[in-house]
């Protein structure tokens, strides 16, 4: 025996593809599962099965939810004329936690990454264009990350909408709250300078 | 919505307990699974189920295998008089890969860690004592890690066997092959010095 049984090898290989798990931690995970009793393992299997069966993608904003449309899209008190465009469902939660935003969302399901073969047609961009066709939308906030992929995707969508009267905004770039100017990187500081706001 | 649906929260909490996955990577893992199609997810579930059903623990050495006893214990060509005692099944594979060792193994299933409530009676130590009762065993190699837990466990087993004629050895401690003395830590260097071997 100088290699693991097939069942273990397959699962190590599968887990290695999960985000945040390398080959070594995938191996540790398999042995962790082997140490669990049947009941714990059945619970995990049950949870994974439920995940796929119970969690739905909202037809309107493509956020995840147990309902379709999702509670945000169904909420009459939300401002339907403002759409916050984000990359992933996780981003929606982050915005909701600020308790500041009253508009609706549009989840792209990723960002344009040519190197990883993620092209615009794999994202929910045409669905966004479709959604604003009725001219009810006043503002689109392109809330993608301030990095290469996020900026590329934002620029791509901006370009597509250049002849559409809708207002398009990006989140402010600047110093994070609580940070120290001394340790700020130059690009952030330069953005903070460009975006400086009058206080008096 | 300022928190995830219950199904997602439960699975994030479960995955957080897996080795190498923190709360943030557990979250990413759940969203990774949500993006998979039904077939991939069924495959994962199937693989986890198979893992528990097909993988057995060898009655003799407590290594994992698809057979019980495991191929190593069944192999007539192996030297049954030498037992290499290791903490985990993963360690067996590492020894087998050296292609040097011809004896058999004994997997403890962990190391003594009082802080984590792992006491000697949870390890396969009494099974080891039972196994050497027939006096066929000539040497026990205590191949636990050269760290606090590994040394503690080795010392504990050595103490238990102090009146038994069996020879007990530990792996050599010294400089790793390919390393630089300049960067060796003092404890390793001091071990290497103590264990120095005559070459002429």
HADDOCK unambig.tbl for C-alpha pairs under 7 A between the chains (distance, minus, plus):
assign (segid A and resid 1 and name CA) (segid B and resid 72 and name CA) 6.94 0.50 0.50
assign (segid A and resid 1 and name CA) (segid B and resid 96 and name CA) 6.79 0.50 0.50
assign (segid A and resid 2 and name CA) (segid B and resid 93 and name CA) 5.83 0.50 0.50
assign (segid A and resid 2 and name CA) (segid B and resid 96 and name CA) 5.27 0.50 0.50
assign (segid A and resid 2 and name CA) (segid B and resid 97 and name CA) 5.52 0.50 0.50
assign (segid A and resid 3 and name CA) (segid B and resid 93 and name CA) 6.48 0.50 0.50
assign (segid A and resid 5 and name CA) (segid B and resid 65 and name CA) 6.58 0.50 0.50
assign (segid A and resid 5 and name CA) (segid B and resid 66 and name CA) 6.71 0.50 0.50
assign (segid A and resid 7 and name CA) (segid B and resid 47 and name CA) 6.95 0.50 0.50
assign (segid A and resid 7 and name CA) (segid B and resid 50 and name CA) 6.91 0.50 0.50
assign (segid A and resid 7 and name CA) (segid B and resid 51 and name CA) 5.82 0.50 0.50
assign (segid A and resid 8 and name CA) (segid B and resid 51 and name CA) 6.70 0.50 0.50
assign (segid A and resid 11 and name CA) (segid B and resid 47 and name CA) 6.35 0.50 0.50
assign (segid A and resid 18 and name CA) (segid B and resid 29 and name CA) 6.21 0.50 0.50
assign (segid A and resid 19 and name CA) (segid B and resid 25 and name CA) 6.93 0.50 0.50
assign (segid A and resid 19 and name CA) (segid B and resid 28 and name CA) 6.50 0.50 0.50
assign (segid A and resid 19 and name CA) (segid B and resid 29 and name CA) 5.88 0.50 0.50
assign (segid A and resid 20 and name CA) (segid B and resid 25 and name CA) 5.77 0.50 0.50
assign (segid A and resid 25 and name CA) (segid B and resid 19 and name CA) 6.94 0.50 0.50
assign (segid A and resid 25 and name CA) (segid B and resid 20 and name CA) 5.80 0.50 0.50
assign (segid A and resid 28 and name CA) (segid B and resid 19 and name CA) 6.54 0.50 0.50
assign (segid A and resid 29 and name CA) (segid B and resid 18 and name CA) 6.23 0.50 0.50
assign (segid A and resid 29 and name CA) (segid B and resid 19 and name CA) 5.90 0.50 0.50
assign (segid A and resid 34 and name CA) (segid B and resid 52 and name CA) 6.46 0.50 0.50
assign (segid A and resid 45 and name CA) (segid B and resid 45 and name CA) 5.85 0.50 0.50
assign (segid A and resid 47 and name CA) (segid B and resid 7 and name CA) 6.96 0.50 0.50
assign (segid A and resid 47 and name CA) (segid B and resid 11 and name CA) 6.33 0.50 0.50
assign (segid A and resid 50 and name CA) (segid B and resid 7 and name CA) 6.90 0.50 0.50
assign (segid A and resid 51 and name CA) (segid B and resid 7 and name CA) 5.80 0.50 0.50
assign (segid A and resid 51 and name CA) (segid B and resid 8 and name CA) 6.69 0.50 0.50
assign (segid A and resid 52 and name CA) (segid B and resid 34 and name CA) 6.48 0.50 0.50
assign (segid A and resid 65 and name CA) (segid B and resid 5 and name CA) 6.63 0.50 0.50
assign (segid A and resid 66 and name CA) (segid B and resid 5 and name CA) 6.74 0.50 0.50
assign (segid A and resid 93 and name CA) (segid B and resid 2 and name CA) 5.85 0.50 0.50
assign (segid A and resid 93 and name CA) (segid B and resid 3 and name CA) 6.51 0.50 0.50
assign (segid A and resid 96 and name CA) (segid B and resid 1 and name CA) 6.81 0.50 0.50
assign (segid A and resid 96 and name CA) (segid B and resid 2 and name CA) 5.34 0.50 0.50
assign (segid A and resid 97 and name CA) (segid B and resid 2 and name CA) 5.51 0.50 0.50
